[in-house]
Amino acid sequence: MRTEPAWSRKSRRALLIVAAGLALLLLGFDRYAAFAHRPGEDSKAVVIYTTAWCPYCAKLRTSLAASGIPYVEHDVEKSLQGQMGFWTLRGRGVPVSAIGPKIIYGYDVARIAFALQDLGYTFVPASDPQPSQGSDAGATSSSVGGSN
């Protein structure tokens, strides 16, 4: 029967303590993010999670500003709050909007207008410039630097 050296047992115990500490820290971050970023049933806030390069995020910002709707914006690439909120809301693409108690993924004008109407706001979407080419004018890709 082989016995392991005492230093090996101590090392294993130390690693388990560190792993347990990291797990508790991550759980704490998760709970904080859920508390700070998941809207409650009585929420009246408008919070958007965006990036600087996304054209749909720019449309959303422009539309909210043109409609006179106060909002809080978090950049998911530049701020820890943005990353945590995006993760908590299970975002897979931008923009993600928390409008009152509703979560809206993407630039879905009808759902955004409906959620804002429930909060007493009138949403006026930003108008798109008329496309100059082709039949793919209605495409909803989020590529940057399209043809002008």
Backbone bond lengths (Angstrom), bond angles and torsions (degrees), N, CA, C in turn:
res aa  C-N    CA-C-N  psi(-1)  N-CA   C-N-CA  omega(-1)  CA-C   N-CA-C  phi
1 M - - - 1.449 - - 1.524 108.94 -
2 R 1.350 115.40 127.69 1.459 120.48 -178.74 1.522 109.78 -95.49
3 T 1.267 116.12 139.17 1.464 120.57 175.06 1.518 107.60 -112.36
4 E 1.313 114.80 145.87 1.459 117.53 179.58 1.521 109.70 -88.36
5 P 1.311 116.96 151.20 1.463 120.52 -178.86 1.528 111.15 -65.06
6 A 1.294 116.25 156.79 1.471 122.33 -178.71 1.531 111.21 -62.93
7 W 1.322 117.55 -37.58 1.468 119.40 -179.25 1.522 110.69 -64.66
8 S 1.343 118.44 -31.16 1.456 121.61 178.73 1.530 110.69 -68.26
9 R 1.314 117.24 -41.72 1.470 120.59 177.79 1.522 110.47 -64.47
10 K 1.338 116.77 -41.38 1.466 120.40 179.42 1.524 110.81 -65.80
11 S 1.312 116.83 -39.74 1.467 120.62 178.86 1.521 110.68 -64.11
12 R 1.326 116.15 -44.55 1.455 120.63 179.75 1.525 110.23 -62.40
13 R 1.323 117.53 -42.84 1.468 121.55 178.81 1.533 110.42 -63.07
14 A 1.327 117.11 -42.82 1.465 120.72 179.09 1.530 110.68 -63.03
15 L 1.328 117.58 -42.78 1.463 120.82 178.14 1.529 111.75 -63.60
16 L 1.309 117.19 -39.59 1.463 120.14 177.46 1.523 111.78 -64.83
17 I 1.309 116.76 -38.90 1.471 120.52 177.92 1.524 110.16 -65.37
18 V 1.340 117.50 -43.86 1.470 121.07 178.42 1.531 110.03 -63.12
19 A 1.339 117.58 -44.23 1.467 121.35 179.45 1.527 110.81 -61.78
20 A 1.324 117.33 -42.61 1.467 120.57 178.44 1.528 110.80 -64.39
21 G 1.325 116.83 -39.45 1.462 120.38 177.61 1.519 111.82 -63.59
22 L 1.329 117.36 -43.24 1.470 120.81 178.01 1.529 111.16 -64.67
23 A 1.323 116.58 -39.38 1.462 119.56 178.30 1.532 110.79 -62.56
24 L 1.320 117.04 -42.30 1.469 120.49 177.44 1.521 111.73 -65.22
25 L 1.329 116.54 -38.54 1.467 120.77 177.98 1.527 110.52 -63.27
26 L 1.327 116.87 -45.76 1.462 120.13 178.43 1.525 111.82 -63.98
27 L 1.311 117.07 -39.89 1.459 120.50 176.33 1.532 110.34 -61.89
28 G 1.323 116.38 -39.53 1.461 120.13 177.01 1.515 112.20 -62.66
29 F 1.338 117.22 -43.23 1.465 120.81 176.88 1.520 110.76 -62.17
30 D 1.327 116.71 -42.41 1.457 121.15 -179.73 1.522 110.77 -61.97
31 R 1.315 117.44 -46.55 1.466 121.23 -179.50 1.522 111.12 -66.40
32 Y 1.356 117.30 -40.05 1.462 120.09 176.82 1.525 110.21 -61.99
33 A 1.327 117.15 -46.47 1.465 120.92 -178.93 1.522 110.71 -61.64
34 A 1.322 117.55 -41.74 1.459 120.41 178.63 1.526 110.99 -64.04
35 F 1.310 116.73 -40.91 1.463 120.85 179.11 1.522 111.35 -67.86
36 A 1.330 117.02 -43.60 1.466 121.37 -173.93 1.526 113.81 -78.99
37 H 1.333 118.20 -27.89 1.461 118.93 -170.56 1.522 115.67 -118.12
38 R 1.298 119.45 -18.01 1.460 119.95 178.61 1.523 107.56 -84.59
39 P 1.338 117.43 121.16 1.465 119.49 -177.46 1.523 112.11 -70.37
40 G 1.315 115.15 145.78 1.457 121.27 176.52 1.518 110.52 -83.91
41 E 1.310 115.55 170.80 1.471 121.14 -179.78 1.527 112.93 -62.84
42 D 1.339 117.31 -25.97 1.458 120.79 -178.24 1.527 112.46 -104.00
43 S 1.322 117.72 15.27 1.464 122.04 -177.91 1.525 111.54 -66.12
44 K 1.311 115.98 141.41 1.463 122.65 176.62 1.529 110.87 -119.79
45 A 1.321 117.62 3.53 1.465 122.20 -175.16 1.527 111.35 -81.75
46 V 1.324 114.79 154.24 1.463 122.91 172.40 1.522 106.07 -118.03
47 V 1.334 115.97 113.62 1.455 122.02 -178.40 1.518 107.62 -126.36
48 I 1.340 116.36 130.26 1.455 119.79 179.57 1.520 109.63 -120.42
49 Y 1.322 114.93 143.72 1.463 123.07 178.85 1.520 106.36 -114.34
50 T 1.332 116.23 117.39 1.451 121.53 -168.73 1.527 111.49 -137.63
51 T 1.346 114.79 -179.52 1.458 122.44 168.13 1.528 107.25 -130.72
52 A 1.312 116.38 164.18 1.459 121.00 -179.42 1.532 111.96 -72.93
53 W 1.327 118.21 -30.27 1.459 122.03 -173.03 1.524 114.65 -90.71
54 C 1.311 118.78 -10.94 1.468 122.50 -173.62 1.537 111.44 -78.05
55 P 1.339 118.46 121.86 1.464 120.11 179.71 1.530 112.80 -67.69
56 Y 1.325 118.17 -31.07 1.468 120.70 178.37 1.522 110.71 -71.93
57 C 1.332 116.52 -33.24 1.466 120.25 174.97 1.522 109.85 -64.55
58 A 1.328 116.41 -41.21 1.465 120.62 178.00 1.528 110.75 -63.04
59 K 1.341 116.79 -41.36 1.471 120.01 177.32 1.525 110.73 -62.11
60 L 1.321 115.86 -42.44 1.468 119.80 -179.71 1.519 110.73 -63.49
61 R 1.335 117.17 -46.10 1.474 120.31 178.04 1.521 110.82 -59.30
62 T 1.333 116.60 -46.79 1.463 121.62 -179.13 1.527 110.87 -61.84
63 S 1.319 116.32 -43.43 1.464 120.50 -178.64 1.525 111.95 -65.87
64 L 1.333 116.63 -43.14 1.469 119.34 178.91 1.527 110.78 -64.37
65 A 1.337 116.30 -42.96 1.469 119.47 179.38 1.532 110.94 -65.07
66 A 1.341 117.66 -43.02 1.471 121.45 179.87 1.522 111.22 -64.96
67 S 1.318 116.92 -30.21 1.463 121.16 179.67 1.523 112.24 -84.59
68 G 1.333 117.31 -5.67 1.459 121.32 -179.99 1.520 113.21 71.21
69 I 1.328 117.02 30.82 1.456 121.87 -177.49 1.531 108.98 -98.33
70 P 1.328 117.45 120.18 1.470 119.25 177.98 1.529 110.09 -71.14
71 Y 1.334 115.42 138.27 1.459 120.08 -179.05 1.519 110.14 -149.01
72 V 1.316 114.84 161.11 1.456 122.40 174.44 1.515 106.20 -113.12
73 E 1.328 116.29 134.90 1.461 120.77 -178.31 1.518 110.09 -117.82
74 H 1.333 115.76 136.85 1.462 122.21 174.21 1.524 107.86 -123.04
75 D 1.325 116.83 126.40 1.456 121.46 175.60 1.524 107.73 -83.06
76 V 1.322 117.74 120.85 1.461 121.33 -174.64 1.525 112.76 -74.80
77 E 1.325 117.24 -12.48 1.462 120.50 178.85 1.517 113.35 -99.84
78 K 1.325 117.14 -18.72 1.460 119.79 -172.64 1.521 114.96 -115.68
79 S 1.314 118.15 -9.36 1.463 118.28 -177.56 1.529 111.16 -133.86
80 L 1.302 114.76 144.06 1.458 120.43 177.45 1.521 110.30 -64.10
81 Q 1.330 117.35 -39.09 1.467 120.32 177.77 1.522 110.92 -60.87
82 G 1.331 116.56 -40.76 1.456 120.38 177.63 1.511 112.27 -64.11
83 Q 1.321 116.56 -43.78 1.463 120.47 179.33 1.515 111.36 -64.39
84 M 1.327 116.73 -43.40 1.462 120.18 -179.06 1.530 111.28 -66.72
85 G 1.329 117.05 -41.71 1.459 120.05 178.47 1.519 111.98 -65.48
86 F 1.313 116.68 -42.25 1.460 122.29 179.11 1.527 110.04 -61.46
87 W 1.320 116.59 -42.23 1.454 122.40 179.30 1.527 110.53 -67.13
88 T 1.321 116.68 -44.86 1.459 121.62 -179.41 1.525 111.78 -62.41
89 L 1.327 116.83 -38.64 1.460 121.19 -178.44 1.527 112.51 -85.60
90 R 1.336 116.47 4.58 1.462 123.18 177.57 1.526 112.10 60.88
91 G 1.322 115.45 40.62 1.455 120.42 178.85 1.515 111.78 -68.90
92 R 1.323 115.11 141.55 1.465 120.98 176.03 1.514 110.78 -121.89
93 G 1.277 117.21 -9.13 1.455 123.47 178.32 1.510 107.68 -162.05
94 V 1.300 116.78 165.95 1.455 120.91 -179.71 1.519 108.89 -110.73
95 P 1.305 117.89 155.12 1.454 128.28 -3.70 1.531 112.60 -80.49
96 V 1.320 114.35 156.74 1.462 122.53 169.54 1.522 105.25 -120.47
97 S 1.318 116.54 129.97 1.462 121.18 -177.30 1.519 110.23 -120.14
98 A 1.317 115.74 132.95 1.460 122.11 171.13 1.521 105.49 -107.89
99 I 1.319 115.66 101.44 1.456 122.08 -176.16 1.518 107.36 -112.04
100 G 1.333 115.21 105.20 1.449 118.74 -172.46 1.518 107.57 60.78
101 P 1.314 118.47 -134.03 1.471 120.28 179.69 1.528 113.51 -84.74
102 K 1.330 118.00 -3.25 1.466 121.32 -174.94 1.534 111.56 -95.08
103 I 1.338 115.41 143.14 1.456 122.42 174.89 1.522 107.24 -109.92
104 I 1.333 116.37 128.08 1.460 121.07 -178.43 1.518 108.00 -123.72
105 Y 1.321 115.40 126.49 1.456 122.33 -179.39 1.521 109.07 -99.90
106 G 1.331 116.56 126.90 1.454 121.41 179.22 1.521 111.83 86.36
107 Y 1.322 114.66 -178.40 1.464 121.42 178.98 1.528 107.88 -97.09
108 D 1.319 116.28 72.73 1.460 124.34 -179.68 1.529 107.49 -96.11
109 V 1.326 115.04 95.16 1.465 121.51 -171.42 1.528 111.75 -57.12
110 A 1.321 117.64 -43.26 1.465 120.32 -177.12 1.528 111.17 -64.57
111 R 1.319 116.87 -45.94 1.479 119.79 -179.19 1.528 110.79 -67.92
112 I 1.336 117.34 -38.16 1.466 120.75 178.44 1.524 109.75 -63.99
113 A 1.337 116.58 -46.88 1.469 120.70 -179.81 1.530 110.95 -61.25
114 F 1.337 117.21 -41.29 1.464 121.44 -179.87 1.533 110.72 -64.89
115 A 1.332 116.91 -44.27 1.467 120.41 -179.73 1.528 110.81 -65.69
116 L 1.330 117.03 -40.28 1.467 120.41 178.76 1.528 111.32 -69.14
117 Q 1.316 116.20 -34.56 1.468 120.01 176.96 1.520 110.37 -61.88
118 D 1.331 117.25 -38.52 1.465 120.90 177.26 1.525 112.02 -62.38
119 L 1.345 116.87 -25.28 1.469 121.05 177.86 1.528 112.08 -92.07
120 G 1.340 117.01 -1.56 1.457 120.58 178.31 1.521 114.76 93.06
121 Y 1.326 117.85 15.00 1.465 121.87 179.33 1.516 110.49 -105.55
122 T 1.333 114.79 152.02 1.459 121.33 172.32 1.516 107.31 -105.98
123 F 1.328 116.73 121.63 1.455 122.84 -176.40 1.515 109.90 -98.54
124 V 1.322 115.66 124.73 1.454 121.97 176.40 1.530 107.30 -113.83
125 P 1.348 117.62 105.01 1.466 118.94 -177.63 1.521 111.89 -66.79
126 A 1.321 115.03 147.60 1.465 120.76 177.27 1.512 108.15 -64.60
127 S 1.323 115.50 137.78 1.460 118.65 179.84 1.520 109.57 -80.30
128 D 1.313 114.44 143.02 1.466 120.38 177.97 1.514 109.03 -85.18
129 P 1.327 117.09 140.37 1.459 118.02 172.35 1.527 108.59 -66.91
130 Q 1.326 116.18 149.47 1.456 120.13 -179.46 1.520 109.78 -66.18
131 P 1.339 117.55 129.46 1.458 120.12 178.89 1.521 110.83 -67.00
132 S 1.314 115.40 147.55 1.456 119.72 -176.36 1.517 113.01 -96.99
133 Q 1.341 118.51 -12.23 1.454 119.08 -175.20 1.508 112.08 -140.89
134 G 1.325 114.49 155.41 1.447 125.39 160.99 1.515 117.54 59.54
135 S 1.333 112.76 174.24 1.451 120.28 -178.48 1.512 112.26 -93.21
136 D 1.321 117.73 1.50 1.459 120.04 -179.94 1.523 111.23 -91.98
137 A 1.328 116.73 25.63 1.456 121.24 -177.19 1.517 112.30 -62.46
138 G 1.322 118.07 -28.43 1.449 120.65 -178.39 1.518 113.53 -89.63
139 A 1.306 117.92 6.07 1.473 120.69 -178.31 1.515 109.66 -62.80
140 T 1.315 116.09 146.24 1.450 120.37 -176.47 1.523 111.84 -115.67
141 S 1.306 117.47 35.01 1.457 118.91 177.97 1.513 109.40 -73.64
142 S 1.319 116.13 156.51 1.453 119.43 -179.63 1.515 110.93 -108.56
143 S 1.318 116.49 35.79 1.451 119.34 177.54 1.518 109.31 -74.37
144 V 1.282 115.42 152.71 1.461 121.46 -177.02 1.511 108.64 -102.50
145 G 1.319 116.33 142.50 1.461 121.00 173.92 1.507 113.43 77.72
146 G 1.313 117.55 47.85 1.461 121.37 177.73 1.515 110.87 -67.99
147 S 1.322 116.46 176.40 1.462 119.84 -178.71 1.519 110.64 -74.54
148 N 1.308 116.27 144.33 1.467 121.86 179.92 1.485 110.32 -114.02
